[in-house]
Amino acid sequence: MTSLKSKLQEDLTAAIRARDELRSSTLRLTLTAITKEEVGGETARELSDDEVQKVIAKEAKKRREAAEAFQQGGRTESAEREKAEGELLDAYLPKQLSDDELGAIVAQAVEEAKAAGAEGPRAMGAVMKIVNPKVAGRAEGGRVAAAVKQLLAG
C-alpha cells in the first residue's frame, strides 16, 4: 500500500474515533475514488503515490467546483461544506506553485523550445511537453496553459 493511501486510511480511522463527521465522510469518499481507480481498467493494481495525488487533486477540484455552483445557487451552507472538504483534501497535496514560480518555469521552457526551433503560438505543444513534468501536481493544467499562451503571445 502506498504511503499516501495508508496516511489517508490512518487519518480516516482517527476521524471516526474523534467523531469528526466532515473529515471522515470526505476521507471515505476519497478512498472510495482511489479504490475505483485501482480496480478500474483491465486489471486491478495498486496506485503509486503520484497517481493517488492525482485522484485527490481531482476530488478537491470537484469540491471547489461544487462549492462555486452552490454559492451561485444561493445555497451557502452546502457551499461552505464543499469548500471545507476541498480545503481538507488540499492538505494532502503538494503546495501549489505561485504565479511567479510558474512564470519562471514557463519562461525557461519557452527558451528551451526556441533553442529546439519551436517559436510563436505553434510552439505551445513543445513548451507544454517541457513544462508539464516539471510542474506535475503543483499547478492545474489550465493555469499552466494560460501562462504558456501569455508568454508565447506576448
C-alpha positions, 0 to 999 in steps of 0.5 A, spaced: 500 500 500 502 506 498 504 511 503 499 516 501 493 511 501 495 508 508 496 516 511 489 517 508 486 510 511 490 512 518 487 519 518 480 516 516 480 511 522 482 517 527 476 521 524 471 516 526 474 515 533 474 523 534 467 523 531 469 528 526 463 527 521 466 532 515 473 529 515 471 522 515 465 522 510 470 526 505 476 521 507 471 515 505 469 518 499 476 519 497 478 512 498 472 510 495 475 514 488 482 511 489 479 504 490 475 505 483 481 507 480 485 501 482 480 496 480 478 500 474 481 498 467 483 491 465 486 489 471 486 491 478 493 494 481 495 498 486 496 506 485 503 509 486 503 515 490 503 520 484 497 517 481 493 517 488 495 525 488 492 525 482 485 522 484 485 527 490 487 533 486 481 531 482 476 530 488 478 537 491 477 540 484 470 537 484 469 540 491 471 547 489 467 546 483 461 544 487 462 549 492 462 555 486 455 552 483 452 552 490 454 559 492 451 561 485 445 557 487 444 561 493 445 555 497 451 557 502 451 552 507 452 546 502 457 551 499 461 552 505 461 544 506 464 543 499 469 548 500 471 545 507 472 538 504 476 541 498 480 545 503 481 538 507 483 534 501 488 540 499 492 538 505 494 532 502 497 535 496 503 538 494 503 546 495 501 549 489 506 553 485 505 561 485 504 565 479 511 567 479 514 560 480 510 558 474 512 564 470 519 562 471 518 555 469 514 557 463 519 562 461 525 557 461 521 552 457 519 557 452 527 558 451 528 551 451 523 550 445 526 556 441 533 553 442 529 546 439 526 551 433 519 551 436 517 559 436 510 563 436 503 560 438 505 553 434 510 552 439 505 551 445 505 543 444 513 543 445 513 548 451 507 544 454 511 537 453 517 541 457 513 544 462 508 539 464 513 534 468 516 539 471 510 542 474 506 535 475 501 536 481 503 543 483 499 547 478 492 545 474 493 544 467 489 550 465 493 555 469 499 552 466 496 553 459 494 560 460 501 562 462 504 558 456 499 562 451 501 569 455 508 568 454 508 565 447 503 571 445 506 576 448 
